[in-house]
Amino acid sequence: MNSAPPPPRRRGSLLERAVERYGFQPGVGLRPVGQATAGPPVPDPVPAPARAPEPIDRERLAERGMLVPNGPVSALAEEFRLVKRQLLTAAREGEARPRSVLVCSAQPNEGKTFCAVNLALSLAAERDLEVLLVDADFAKPDVPDTLGLPTGPGLLDALADPTVDVESCVIPTDVPHLSVLPAGTRSDNDTELLASDRARALLDRLEQANPRRLMVFDSAPVLAASTAAALAEHVGQVLMVVRADRTSESDLREAVGLLDGCDTIQLLLNAVSLQPRGRRFGSYYEAEEEA
């Protein structure tokens, strides 16, 4: 990893502050990944009938301090608007798997599921995207619970059984442009399933099913489980969540080193304590309403 200090940049977004704090230059310095050999074709299972959209629990999101679909503009909403703009720019410029983002952290309890769900909700507001939020934290799959959705068959079931149609596991929601793919039934060979040629073919199938689909993976912490490193080989970019009051530089550097299967890694600084220096994101809209 090239850890040379980045050139001076405009301060503002959490991505930029994370880069400045830890001395990483996003998207630079990881070794190229060789071309994977094509695996056996994935069988064509019988497609399942379309499912009715499941309602998102908006009250639960509000109680947890998360973005609420169609809610008022807030500082959090504006921060994730900036984050997604940088990710979408990188996606347009990427050459390999540009429509897939892995969200992870070095250690547990650093806010990666919080950031993955908020990012997916923010991306779903885009007019030209269909967002698929994939719960890939197989040991602690929290995405359905966070959104108030039912659990059921998911990614691991489709990887383990060729007769399972992965699209039948996708849960449409009542938030326009947002669907969720649960983790599925946990097995003892999660990492091996993700590292297989079948996984690459299945993820290709998910991406090709809808040319407007962008996939956001919420993975296990990098230093707590090996699945994140395996997933990194299948995505176009990684968003590493860095908790300002917890993540050590040594943990961050070790985690980034394990994600060398992806060439583009960006950092998102979470749980920042900001000094009051006047109004921040969101207050502009409030002032307009008060006028």
N, C-alpha and C positions, 0 to 999 in steps of 0.2 A: 504493500500500500504506500503510495506516495504521500508523505506527511508534511511536505513543505508548506509553509504558511501561505494561504491564498492571498491574492492581491486585495487591496482595500476595496470594500464593497459598501453599498448603501445599507445601513442598518435598518432593520424594520421587521422582517418576517422571522418566524421562529426557525426556519431553515437557515437563514443567513446567520442568526445569532449562534446557532449550534456549530456552524462551520467555523466561525471566528473563535468560539470558546475552546474547541477541541483541536483546532489546527488541521482539519481535514478539508480537502478540496473535492466536492461532490462530483461523482461521475468520472474520476480520473485515477489511474494508477493500478487498477486490477488487471491481472493477466488475461489475455484472450482465452476463451473457451473453445476447444476443438469442436468440429462438427460431429454431432451424434449420428450414429448409424441408425437408419430407419428400422424400427422393430416390426413384428408381425402386425398385420392390420387388426384393428379392433372390430369384433363382430358387430353386426347391425342388429341390435335388439328391437323388439316391437315397441314403437313409441307409445308412451302412456297418454291418455287423454289430458287435455289442458286442465290445470287446476284453477280453482277460484282464488283470487287474491286473499291473503291473510292480513288482518289488521295489525299495524304496528302499535305498540303500547306507548302512546305519546306521553301519558302521565308518568310512566316509569322513566322515560328519557329525561323529562323535566326534573324529576326528583334526583336524578344522578348528575345533573348539571350538564347535560349533553344537548346537542342540536335537536330542535323539534321541527319536523317538516311543516313548512308554511308558518313558522313562528316568527316573532319580530327579529329584526337584524340586531345582532349583538357583537361584542368584541370577539367571542369565540367563532361566530359565523364568519366574520371578516378575516380572522386568522386562517381559517381553513379555506377560504376563498383564495388567499395568497398561496397557501401550500399547494392546492390543487392546480393552480395556474402553472406553477413551476413543474409539477409532475406531468401535466398535459403537454407542456412545451418539450420536455424531455422525451415524452412518448412519441411526439411527432418527429423528433430527430433521431429516434432509435432505429436500429436496423434489425434487431432480433426481438421478437415477441414484444412489440411496443405497447400492446394493450393489456399488460398484466403488471401489477404492483404488489410486492410482498411487504407487509407491515410487520415489523418485529422489534424486539428489544434485546439487550444483552442478558438481563436477569428478570425474574418475575416481579410483578408489582411496580412496573415503570410506566404503565399507561398505554400499552400497545393496543389492547382491545378498545379502549376509550377512543384512541386516535383512529383506529381502523374503521369503527362504526361511524364516527363523525365525518371522516373523509368520504366514506361511501355515501352518506346522506348528502354531503355537499356536492359530490360529483353527480348524484342523481338529479340535482336541480338543473344540470346542463341540458340544453334542448336537443343535442345531437348524440347523446350517449345512452346506452342501456347498461346499468351497473350491476354486476354480479358480485356480491360479497360472499367470499368462501371462508368458512370456518375451518382453518387448517391447524388449529391448536388441539390436537387429538387427545391429549391428556386432560385438558381443562377447556372444553368447548363452550365458551361463554356467549357467543354471538346470539343464538336464539333466545337465551334468557334475557340478555340486554334489551333486545327488541320486543320481547313478549311473544315470540313465535313458538310454534310446536316443534319438537324434535322429531327425527325420523331418519330414514336411510339417507346416506350422503356420499361424500367423495370416497371414503374408504370402502364402502360397499361396492361402488362402481369399479374401483380399482381391483378389488379382490374377486369379483364375479363378472365375467364378460357378458352375462345375460342381463345384467342390470343396466337399464338406460339411464345415463347420468342426468339427462335432461328431465327425467321423471322425478328426480330427487330435488330439483330446483323449486324453491318456494317463492311464488310471486307474492308481492306485498301490495297494500293499498297506497303505498307511496309510488307515484308514477316513476317509471324507469329504474326501480330498485327491486332486485330479487336476491335471494339468499340460498346458498348451497351449504347444508349442514355438514359437520365432520363425518357423521356416520358411525358405524359400529367399530369400536377400537379393536385392534388386533396386536399381536406380538411382533409383527414385522412392518410397522407403519413406514419406517424409513426406507426399507427395501422396496416396498410398493411404490413410494414416491420416486425412488431412483431408477425405476424400471422403464424400459422402452414403452410399455403400456401406458404409464403415466403421461409421458410426452404425447402419445397419440391421443389419449383421452382429453388432455388439456387443449390440444389442437382442435379436437372436435367441439369443445365448448366455445373456443374462440371463433371458429368458423361458422358456428350455428347462427351467429348474428353479427354482421359486419360492424354494427355500432356498439357491440358489447365491450366493456372494459372490466377486467376482473381484479378485485382487491382481495388479497389473501391475508387473513389474520393468522399468523403462525405462532408456534411456541417460542419462548425465549431462546436465543441462540446458544447460550451457555448452559441451558437446562435440558435441552433435548436436541437430538441430531436432525430432526425433521426440517428445521429451518434451513440448514445448509443444503439439504437435498432439494428443497423447493426453490432455492436461489438459482439453481441451474435451469429452471423452467420459466423464469420471469424476465421481464425487460428491465425492471429497476426495483431497488430495495429502498424502503423508507425506514430508517433505523430511529426508533423513538429513544431519546436520551432524557432521563429524568434529572432535572437540574440539581435537586437536592440529594440524589442517591447514586447515579451512575458514575463509577470511577473511570478515569481515563484508561487504566489498564484493562478493565473489563470491556470497554468500548473497542479498544484496539484489538483485543483478542477476538471479540465477536465479529468485527469487520474482516479479520483475517480468515475466519471460517466461512465467510460468504463470498469467497472468490469465484464462485460459479456465476456470479452476475457482475457485469462491468460497470454498472451505474448504481452508486449508493449515495443517498442523500440523508442528512440528519435532521430530525425534528426535535427541538428542545421543548420538553414538557414540564409543567409545574413550575413555571418561572414566576418569581416574586418581583413585581414591577414597582418601582418607586412612583408615587403620584407626581406626574409632570403635566398635569392638565388632562384634558379629555382624550379618551382613546377610541378605538374602533367601536362603532355602534352608537356613540353619543351624538354623532353628526345627524343620524336619522331621528334620534329622539328630539334633538333641538328643532328639527324641521317640523315634527309633529306638534311641538309646543307652540311654534310660531303662529 
